[in-house]
Amino acid sequence: TSALTGTAFDTVFKFSMEGWGTDDIPLTYQFAYSRDWTSENPDTTYMFAEYHLRSFTQTFLPPGVVMPGYRLRVMGYVKTSFGAVSTASVELSVTPPSGS
């Protein structure tokens, strides 16, 4: 992953799911983010319409939740050819653009 802090719609965040291994290839990948991951029914936004072969991505993100500290969680998913899915996540601080 890239920096853990940044500005919404300005900082380019880079995420990677490299290093995952299995005999069940090909591996496919998906990335998502959530502003309310602690709620009972978190609202998750997927960055792609479906899993793909690229194990990395870079993107702008919206501002995180004001309290505490403009937090936002990004998740990465890796899926085997048999459909088994593993996930990793990181919490970021994404502040609103200046003047917002």
N, C-alpha and C positions, 0 to 999 in steps of 0.2 A: 504494500500500500504506500501511497505518497504521504504528504503532510497530513497531520491529524487535525489541523485547524485551517480555516480559510474563509473566504467571503463568498456568499451566495451569488451564483451566476457570473462570477469573475474568476475564482480559483479553479484551475483544471485539476481534478482529483484523479489519480491513477490507481487502479486496483488490479491485483493479479491472484490467480489461483494455481500458480505453477508449483511443481513438486509433488503433486498427487500421483500415486502410481497404483496400477492394478493390471491384471492380465485381461480384464474385461474391457477391451478397447473397441471402439474409440471412446474416449472421455469427452463429454460435452459440458458446457459451462453456462451459468446464468448469474446475473448480478441484480441486486435490488436494494432499495432503501426504505426506511420507515422512520417517521417522525414521532410515532406513538407506540413504540415496540413494547412498552410496559403495560399497555391496556389489555383487556381481555380479548378484544378483537382488533389487533393492530392493522392499520391501513398500510399495506405494502405496495410500493410502486416498483414494477419490474423494468429494468433498463432495456430489455429486448423482448420481442414477441414470443420467442422460443429459445430453447437451449441451442448453443452453437459451439463450433470447434475451437474458437479463440479463447485462451485461458486468461485474457486480460482485457481491460477496457479503460477508457479515460472519459470523463464527463464533467459537466458543471452540475452542481446540486442546489436545491432550494435552501432557504434558511432552516436551521434546526429549531427545536422547541425552545422558547425563550428561557424557561426555567427547567432544569438547571443548565445554564451556560450554552444555550443554542445547540443542544445535543441532537444528533441524528445518527441512526445506526445503519451501516451498510453491510449487506450480507452477500457472500459469494457461495454458489452452489456448484458442485461437481457431480455429474451423473455418469454411471457406468453404462455399458451397452445393454445390461440386464435391468436397468432402471433403478439401481440402488443409488441413493443421493446422500452426500455428505455436505456439511455446511461449515462456514467460518464467518465470523462477523467482527466488526470493529466499530467503535463509537467515535464520532467526529464532533468537532465544534464548528458549525457553519453559521457565521454571523450575517445579518442582512447587509445589503450594499449600503454604502454611506448615503445619507439623504433619505433613507427609508423610514 
